[in-house]
Amino acid sequence: MPYWPGYSSISSNCRATYLDWLADGAKDPTVNPGYMFLYFYGLERRFLVDNPSEDERREILAEVQRLRELFAANHSVQRYLGDFIDVASLVLNADDLKTPVFKSWTWELPLSLKVTLGGMIANDIPLSAEWLLSWFLCHGEKRLRTPAHRCEDEFKALFCNKFDQRYPKGLKVAKSKKQLKCSYRAASGEFSKDLPVTANGRPVLDISGLTKPVTLAQAIADEAMEELDKLSRFLGRNPERKGSFEAHALLPTCLWDQFPSEQRQDLINWVKICIEAGGLVPVGEVFGRIGNEAAGKITKRQLTDVADALGSLGFGLAPDPRYGLRMPKEGEPVVLFEWIGSWDAESASTAYRNALIELALGAFIAQADGQVSESERRALFNRIARVRDVSELECRLLKANLDWLLAVPADIATLRSRLKDVASDQKVALRSAMIAIAHADGLIKTEEVAGIEKIYRILGLDPSTVYSDLHAGEVSDAPVRVKAEEPGAPGEAIPDEPPTSQSRLDPSRIAAIRSDTARVSSVLGQIFQSEPDAEPELSASMSPIAGLDTKCAALVRDVILQDFWSEDEFADLAKRHGLMPLGALEAINEWSFATYDEALLDAHDGYDVSDDIAQALKTQFEKEVV
């Protein structure tokens, strides 16, 4: 069957197949599309050349529309039959001209759209959101990113919402000086037909050369796609969760009524009850309530999705999934709390992040003896009140995170992984910070000293210097209280201290303390700040895998050689490539999500390697060798 078939030129077998297909009602979509085109050639000639009655023309139009739906997956069918339907609708002044279309199979705007928009502009009718969106989506120079495709319905709704806010009375478009001319060339190539185009008796303007409306539409579309980014990434990782509350919560709030969730109000009521009861809730229960059952190890990305969902309802979650030292483990609680206003977690202040880490260290020391006294708890919360350069909302976040830190066991392993590679010039600053935290509650216990010694060992410092540091650190030369006072037997009264000259503040000493504090906070921020979610930068030399530096790319080549890696095996492999295991894991998975919309390494009692991504990479590497 040739590309442009003719009944007289095809073989007898093809003719028999064609006639059988027609006799069966031309309903079989599995037949070679060439037979459908052979049938269509006759329909378009009958409509445009033979001048049948209007009723017959309407029957022909309906038949061509049926054929187009029958072969919906064929690009050529959609293009050629679509062009005919446009022309036929124009001839019949059909209702199709009154309905926006949102897809074009060619770089050209559909004729029906040109006629409708040109007529509206010629008659000074402002464009509605739907008509501008139709113009934009059918335009050959539009720029659409993944959110517009993955969240198509939400994108259209958000575009219209933003348009209505900008142009409540519609968009008036300057008139083109060029009139629209319509010439139809038959799909068979055997004839062409010029058609008059008017709207309300007036010539229709040609909109093909107008660019300003498309530019305005692109700006609105860019905003809409940006606001749908989180939802798009979530659905990319969890396509089966489309329509879930978690997906609903990631929608811009202006779309909540258009895409309702019955679960939303139930969840709000449940969270409020939890907050009234103290806010501590098992992490598995939170995941279950949102509809995202967490199995095994909870990842940073999973907790961030849950935090975003709760944040859209006006609630917060601790630990902070972006800046906390670690994620909650299965069976551990999280803290739910209410907040007022909005907060961009991606741009949290440096003071907030530094304070969060200092609180984590303070909680570790306070828990060293197996319990947290009320005085220790009060001292830690008082530190939050003294934190400078943080917003009221960030203070609330710090309090919730401290509640969580005091409710879960201290994790020296996390501290070890963050501190063991600290540069020597930074250890002095951290040393001062630890001593300051130890003195926070005014009482130093032997267990706390032991905790500080552990951290000293991690830093590679001599643990025997802890005692001298405690005496010589950021404290006065007065005796250090190592035991709470107890009443003793009455004895001689202690005479009053002889009067001395009034103490004065030493400005130079205050300046030095402030300088040390700033230096410590800076170091803490550099060491403990969570890895950014940005794409890893390429090294100076060209990486064999786009988006990864050479070390991570080499690590990926080795990783895909096995289906599973234990944590120890992966750590050893990362070290052989000169990489930190946690940093390498996050960099590789961030790249993987950006490239394949899923993680290469799925953490659960080790690391499962995605078979699909591994196969894709192996194929890529084989091609490079060839």
SVG drawing of the C-alpha trace seen along z (x, -y; Angstrom):
<svg xmlns="http://www.w3.org/2000/svg" viewBox="-30 -51 75 62">
<polyline fill="none" stroke="black" stroke-width="0.4" points="0.0,0.0 1.7,-3.3 1.7,-6.4 -0.8,-8.1 -2.9,-5.2 -5.2,-5.2 -7.8,-2.5 -6.7,-2.0 -3.1,-1.5 -3.3,0.8 -3.2,4.6 -6.3,6.8 -5.6,8.2 -5.5,4.6 -8.7,3.8 -10.4,6.8 -9.2,5.8 -10.4,2.3 -13.9,3.4 -14.2,5.8 -13.3,3.0 -15.9,0.7 -18.5,3.5 -17.9,4.0 -18.7,0.3 -15.1,-1.1 -14.9,-0.4 -11.7,1.7 -8.9,-0.6 -6.2,2.1 -6.4,1.9 -3.6,0.1 -4.4,-3.7 -3.9,-3.8 -7.3,-2.2 -8.8,-4.9 -7.1,-7.6 -8.4,-6.0 -11.9,-6.3 -11.3,-9.9 -10.1,-11.1 -13.5,-10.4 -15.2,-12.2 -13.2,-15.4 -13.8,-15.5 -17.5,-15.0 -17.7,-17.7 -15.6,-20.4 -15.9,-19.7 -19.3,-18.0 -21.2,-20.6 -23.7,-18.3 -26.6,-19.4 -25.9,-20.9 -27.4,-17.8 -25.0,-15.5 -22.1,-17.8 -23.0,-17.5 -23.1,-13.7 -19.6,-13.8 -18.2,-16.0 -19.6,-13.6 -18.1,-10.7 -14.6,-12.3 -14.8,-13.2 -15.5,-9.5 -12.6,-8.4 -10.3,-10.8 -11.3,-9.4 -10.9,-5.8 -7.3,-6.4 -6.5,-8.8 -3.0,-7.6 -1.9,-8.2 -0.3,-11.6 -0.9,-11.9 -4.6,-11.1 -4.9,-13.8 -3.2,-16.3 -4.9,-15.8 -8.4,-15.0 -8.1,-17.8 -7.4,-20.3 -10.5,-19.0 -12.7,-19.3 -11.5,-22.9 -12.5,-23.8 -15.8,-21.8 -16.7,-23.5 -16.0,-26.9 -18.2,-26.1 -21.0,-24.9 -20.5,-27.6 -20.5,-24.7 -20.4,-24.9 -16.8,-23.7 -15.8,-27.3 -17.3,-28.4 -15.2,-26.0 -11.5,-26.6 -9.1,-23.9 -6.0,-23.2 -3.9,-21.1 -2.5,-21.4 -0.8,-18.7 1.2,-21.1 3.2,-24.3 0.3,-26.2 -2.6,-27.5 -5.8,-25.6 -7.9,-27.4 -10.9,-27.3 -8.9,-29.1 -7.6,-31.7 -11.2,-32.4 -12.7,-32.6 -9.9,-34.8 -9.6,-36.9 -13.3,-37.5 -13.4,-38.4 -10.5,-40.9 -12.1,-42.4 -15.3,-43.0 -13.5,-44.4 -14.4,-41.5 -12.0,-41.0 -10.4,-37.5 -11.3,-35.3 -8.8,-33.1 -9.9,-30.0 -9.4,-31.7 -6.0,-33.1 -5.0,-29.7 -6.2,-28.0 -4.1,-30.5 -1.0,-29.8 -1.2,-26.0 -1.7,-25.8 1.1,-28.2 4.3,-26.7 6.6,-28.8 5.1,-28.1 7.5,-26.9 6.0,-24.3 7.8,-22.5 6.9,-19.2 4.3,-20.6 2.1,-21.7 2.0,-18.1 2.0,-16.1 -0.5,-18.4 -2.4,-19.3 -5.9,-20.0 -4.4,-21.9 -2.2,-23.9 -5.2,-25.0 -7.2,-25.9 -4.3,-27.9 -3.6,-29.7 -7.3,-30.8 -7.3,-31.8 -4.2,-34.0 -5.6,-35.5 -8.9,-36.5 -6.9,-38.2 -4.9,-40.2 -7.6,-40.9 -11.0,-40.7 -12.7,-42.3 -10.8,-40.2 -7.8,-41.0 -8.2,-43.4 -5.8,-42.7 -4.6,-45.3 -6.0,-44.6 -3.8,-43.1 -3.7,-44.9 -3.6,-41.7 -6.8,-39.8 -7.1,-36.0 -7.1,-34.0 -8.1,-30.4 -6.9,-27.9 -7.4,-24.2 -5.1,-21.6 -6.6,-18.2 -4.9,-15.4 -4.9,-13.4 -3.0,-16.2 -5.4,-16.1 -7.1,-19.5 -7.1,-22.8 -10.0,-25.1 -10.0,-28.8 -12.7,-29.6 -14.1,-33.0 -13.7,-33.9 -15.9,-36.5 -17.3,-37.1 -20.6,-38.9 -20.2,-40.0 -16.8,-41.6 -13.4,-40.3 -11.5,-38.2 -8.1,-39.5 -5.1,-37.2 -3.7,-36.7 -0.7,-34.6 1.7,-37.6 0.6,-38.8 3.1,-38.1 2.2,-40.2 -0.8,-38.0 1.4,-34.9 4.1,-36.7 1.6,-37.7 0.3,-34.1 3.8,-32.7 4.4,-34.9 1.2,-33.6 2.1,-30.1 5.6,-30.4 4.1,-31.5 1.6,-28.7 4.2,-26.1 6.5,-27.4 3.7,-27.1 2.9,-23.5 6.6,-22.4 6.2,-20.7 3.1,-18.9 4.7,-17.8 7.8,-16.5 5.6,-14.6 3.5,-13.0 6.7,-12.2 7.9,-10.1 4.4,-8.9 2.2,-8.7 -0.3,-6.4 -1.0,-9.1 -2.6,-11.5 -5.8,-12.7 -4.6,-11.9 -4.8,-14.4 -1.0,-14.8 -1.2,-15.8 -4.2,-18.1 -2.2,-19.8 0.6,-20.7 -1.9,-22.6 -2.0,-26.4 -4.7,-27.3 -6.8,-29.0 -7.4,-25.6 -8.5,-23.7 -12.2,-24.3 -11.8,-23.2 -9.9,-20.0 -11.6,-19.2 -10.4,-16.7 -12.8,-15.1 -9.8,-14.1 -8.7,-17.7 -11.1,-18.7 -10.8,-15.4 -7.1,-15.8 -7.3,-19.4 -9.5,-18.2 -7.2,-15.3 -4.1,-17.5 -5.8,-20.1 -6.7,-17.3 -3.1,-16.1 -1.7,-19.6 -4.1,-20.0 -2.7,-16.7 0.9,-18.0 1.7,-17.5 3.8,-14.3 2.5,-11.7 4.1,-8.5 5.5,-9.3 3.8,-6.2 0.4,-7.5 1.0,-10.9 2.0,-9.2 -1.1,-7.0 -3.4,-9.9 -2.1,-11.7 -2.4,-8.6 1.2,-7.9 2.1,-4.7 5.8,-4.8 7.4,-1.4 10.9,-1.0 13.4,-3.8 11.9,-7.3 13.7,-9.4 14.2,-13.2 12.1,-13.5 9.2,-11.6 9.2,-13.7 9.5,-16.9 6.4,-15.9 4.5,-15.3 5.7,-18.6 4.7,-20.5 1.2,-18.9 0.8,-19.9 2.2,-23.3 -0.5,-24.0 -3.1,-23.5 -1.3,-25.9 0.5,-23.2 4.2,-22.5 6.2,-19.4 9.3,-18.7 12.0,-17.5 12.7,-20.0 13.2,-17.7 15.4,-20.2 17.8,-21.3 17.5,-18.8 20.4,-16.5 18.5,-13.3 15.1,-11.9 12.8,-10.2 13.1,-6.5 10.2,-4.0 8.3,-4.1 9.6,-7.5 7.3,-10.5 7.2,-13.7 5.9,-17.0 2.9,-18.7 2.2,-22.4 0.2,-25.3 1.7,-28.3 0.3,-31.5 1.5,-33.1 3.7,-31.7 7.3,-30.6 9.6,-29.6 11.6,-26.7 14.0,-26.9 15.2,-30.4 15.4,-29.9 17.6,-32.5 21.2,-31.5 20.4,-32.3 17.6,-29.8 19.7,-27.0 22.6,-27.7 20.3,-27.8 18.7,-24.5 22.1,-22.8 23.2,-24.4 19.9,-23.1 20.7,-19.6 24.1,-19.6 22.5,-21.0 19.9,-18.3 22.5,-15.6 24.4,-16.9 21.2,-17.2 20.3,-13.6 23.7,-12.3 22.6,-11.1 19.5,-9.4 17.0,-12.1 16.4,-15.7 15.8,-17.8 13.4,-20.7 16.2,-23.1 18.0,-21.7 14.8,-21.9 14.2,-25.5 17.7,-26.5 17.5,-25.2 14.2,-26.9 15.7,-30.1 18.4,-29.9 15.7,-30.1 14.5,-33.3 18.0,-34.8 18.5,-33.9 18.8,-37.0 17.8,-37.7 15.1,-35.0 11.4,-35.7 8.6,-34.9 7.7,-31.9 11.2,-30.6 11.2,-30.8 8.1,-28.6 9.8,-26.2 12.9,-26.1 10.7,-25.3 8.9,-22.4 12.3,-21.0 13.6,-21.2 10.5,-19.3 11.4,-16.6 15.1,-16.5 14.2,-16.1 11.6,-13.4 13.8,-11.0 17.1,-9.3 20.3,-11.2 22.1,-10.0 25.9,-10.1 26.2,-8.3 24.7,-11.3 27.0,-13.7 30.0,-11.5 29.1,-11.5 28.9,-15.3 31.9,-16.1 34.6,-13.6 35.9,-15.4 35.9,-18.9 39.0,-20.9 41.5,-21.6 41.0,-25.4 37.3,-24.8 37.8,-22.6 38.7,-25.5 35.4,-27.2 33.4,-24.1 35.4,-23.5 34.2,-26.8 30.7,-26.1 30.5,-22.8 31.8,-24.4 29.2,-27.2 26.4,-24.6 27.7,-22.6 27.3,-25.7 23.8,-26.4 21.9,-25.1 24.6,-26.1 25.1,-22.5 27.7,-20.1 27.3,-16.4 29.8,-13.6 27.6,-12.1 27.6,-15.4 31.4,-15.6 31.5,-12.1 29.3,-13.3 31.6,-16.2 34.6,-13.8 32.9,-11.7 32.5,-14.7 36.1,-15.7 37.2,-12.2 35.1,-12.6 36.9,-15.9 40.2,-14.3 40.8,-16.4 42.4,-15.2 39.5,-14.3 41.6,-15.0 41.4,-18.7 37.6,-18.8 38.0,-19.7 40.5,-22.5 38.2,-23.8 35.2,-23.7 37.1,-25.9 38.8,-28.2 35.9,-28.4 33.3,-31.1 32.6,-31.2 33.9,-33.2 36.8,-32.1 34.3,-31.3 34.1,-27.7 32.1,-25.4 29.0,-23.9 29.2,-20.1 26.5,-19.2 23.2,-20.8 23.4,-22.4 22.0,-20.4 21.2,-21.8 23.9,-20.8 24.3,-21.1 24.1,-24.6 27.4,-26.2 29.1,-29.5 27.5,-32.2 29.6,-33.2 30.5,-36.9 29.4,-39.3 31.9,-39.8 33.8,-43.0 32.7,-45.8 34.6,-46.2 34.6,-48.6 31.5,-48.3 32.1,-45.9 32.1,-47.5 31.5,-45.9 34.6,-45.6 33.6,-46.8 36.6,-45.0 35.7,-41.8 32.1,-42.0 33.2,-42.7 35.5,-39.6 32.7,-37.4 30.4,-38.6 33.1,-38.0 33.6,-34.4 29.8,-33.8 29.5,-34.9 32.5,-32.8 31.1,-29.7 27.7,-30.2 29.3,-30.6 31.3,-27.3 28.2,-25.5 26.2,-26.7 28.9,-25.5 29.2,-22.1 25.6,-21.2 23.7,-22.9 21.7,-20.4 22.9,-19.6 21.1,-21.8 18.6,-20.3 20.2,-22.0 21.7,-20.0 25.3,-19.0 27.8,-21.0 30.0,-19.4 33.7,-19.3 36.2,-21.1 36.8,-18.0 34.0,-16.7 31.9,-14.2 30.8,-11.0 27.3,-11.5 25.6,-14.8 24.6,-16.4 27.1,-14.5 30.7,-15.4 33.4,-12.9 33.7,-11.2 29.9,-10.6 29.7,-9.5 32.4,-6.9 30.6,-5.8 27.4,-5.3 29.2,-3.1 30.2,-0.8 26.8,-1.0 24.8,0.3 26.9,3.5 24.8,4.9 21.1,5.0 21.7,4.3 24.4,2.8 24.5,3.0 25.2,-0.2 28.8,0.9 29.4,1.9 28.1,-1.4 30.2,-3.3 33.3,-1.5 32.6,-2.0 32.0,-5.7 35.2,-6.1 37.2,-4.3 36.0,-7.1 36.9,-9.8 33.3,-10.6 31.3,-10.9 28.6,-8.2 25.7,-10.4 26.7,-13.2 27.2,-10.9 23.9,-9.2 22.0,-12.5 23.8,-13.9 23.2,-10.7 19.5,-10.5 18.9,-14.2 20.5,-13.8 18.4,-10.6 15.1,-12.3 15.9,-15.2 16.8,-12.8 14.5,-9.8 11.9,-11.0 12.9,-8.3 15.8,-7.4 18.6,-5.3 19.3,-4.1 16.3,-3.2 17.4,-3.1 15.9,-0.2 18.2,1.9 20.8,1.0 20.3,-0.3 18.2,1.3 19.4,0.2 16.6,-0.8 16.7,1.8 15.2,-0.5 17.7,-3.3 20.6,-0.8 19.6,0.8 19.3,-2.7 22.7,-3.7 24.3,-0.4 22.8,-0.9 24.2,-4.5 27.7,-3.3 27.7,-0.6 26.9,-3.1 29.8,-5.3 32.1,-2.4 30.9,-1.7"/>
</svg>
